[in-house]
Amino acid sequence: MSEDLLIRQLTDEDWDAVVALEYDAYAADGLSEGREALQSRAVASPETCFVLEQRGTVRGYLLSLPYPPLRCPDLARAEDTAFESDNLHVHDLVIAEDLRGREVALGFMRHFRTRAEELGFQQISMVAVRGADILLRIIGYRSHREVAVPASYGRRAVYMSMPVR
């Protein structure tokens, strides 16, 4: 990852940028959740939510929270339960469009996986949307097509997981 990119924990001051990035990434597909739902995901586990900063500007983010294996939040509503789990669910990962395709997301995911291991999580899960399951399989995620993903994720959504170690 480029030396002008910094990964740090999400702060309250980052939410305007996070909401804007999320909207730009998902609104056209009808997958945008809005501020309240996004913030509800971060409340459960602020220590596992990060931003990607470039020269003082938020250029990406990753929201994750402990969640029972083989389950995922519904995008249609805010999260109201904090779970105790050794599974860390990546709820959302967005990188600014001009940084995509430059291995930035892979560097972000490596940082995240290291942090998950440091915190004692055993597994990482996520729902791949818009064909992202192809890339995730290449980096070690396993598809769980038996998991019924809420319709709010779109037609091509696939639940995936991988061990932390």
N, C-alpha and C positions, 0 to 999 in steps of 0.2 A: 504494500500500500504506500502511496506517496507520502513523503515526509511533511507535506503541508496539510495533511488530514489528521485530525485528532479524534479519538473515541473517548467520550467521557459520559458520566452519569447524566441522565435527564434531570433538568431543574424546572421549577415553575415558570421561569422566564422563557423557556423553550417552546411552550405550548402553541403560541401563534404560528411559529414556523412548522411545527409538527403537523398541526391541523391543515395548513396550506399544502404541505408535501403530500399528506394523505389524500386530500381532495384532488390534487392534480393527478395522482397515481390511480385513483379508483373511481372517481365520479362518473366518468364516461361509461364504465361497466356496471354502474349501479351498486358498487360495493363500498362507497364512502359511508363511514359511521358517524362522523361528527365528533365534536369536542367532548361532550359528556361521556359517550361510550368509550372513546379512547382513554380519557383520564381515568375512567373506572377500571380499566385493565392495569394501569400503572399503580394505582393505590394499593393493590394487593402485594406488590413486590417492587418498590422503587429501586432497590439495589440491583435489579436485573433489567432495568430499562435504560437505554443509552441513546446518545445522539452522536452523529458524525459531524464534526465541525471543520470548516475550511476557512482560514483567515477570519475567524470571528463570526462566521455565518453557518447556521445549521443546514447541512446538505443531505442529511439522512437521519433515520432513527430506527431503533429496534425496541419494541415493547414485548415483554415476556412476563409470565406469571406462573407460579406453581398451579398445576391443574391435573386432575386425575387422568391416568393413561387412557387412551382410546376415547377421549372426550375432548370437546373444544367449546369455547364460548360461542354464543349466537350473536352474529353481527347486528341483528335487529333490536337488541336491547343491551343496556348497560349491565355490567357485571356487579352483582350484589353479594357475592360470596367469596371469601378468601379461603382457599383450600390448602391443607397440609399435604404435600405430595413430594416424592422424590423425582417426579417428572416436571421438567420446566418447559412450558408451552410458549413457543414464539408466536405471539398473536399477530405481530405485524413487523415487517422489515421493508423499509422504503429508502431508496437511494435516489438523489436528484438525477433527472434524466441524462444530463450531460456527463455524469460520472459512471453510468451503467456501461457494462461491457469492458471495463478496465480492471477487473479483478478486485474492485473495491468491496463488493458484497462478500466475496470469499474472505477477504481480510477481516471484515466486520464479523462474519460468522466464526472465524478462528478465534478472534478476541472473545466473543460471546461464549464459545465452547470452553475456553480456558477459565472464564469467570464462573460458568456453571459448575465446572469441576472443583474449583476453589471453594464454592459454596456447598459442595456435597451432593449435588444432584446426580442421579444415576442415568437419566434419560432426557433427551430433548425431543419435543414433538412440534409439529406445525401443520397447518393446512396449506397445501400448495394450490394456488389459483392461477388461472390463465396459462396453463401448461408448464408452470415452474417445477412440476414434479420430475421432469426430464433432467434438469440440472441437479436437483436435490438427490436423485438416485446416483448420479455420477460422484457426488461428494460423500455418499455413504448412507443416505436416508433410505428407509424401507417403506414402501407403500402399504397401507392397510385399507384396501378397498372394501373390506367388510364393515368398516366404520361408517355409519350414516352421518354425513356432514350436513349441518343445517342448510336449507335452501338459500339462506342469505349469502352464502359464499359463492354462489353461481354454479352453473351446470358442470363445469370441469374440475371442481375442487376435489382434492385427494388428501386424506389424513396421512401423515408420514411421521416416522420417528427414527431415532438412532441412539445407541448408547453414548454416554458422555465420554467414556474411555474406549 
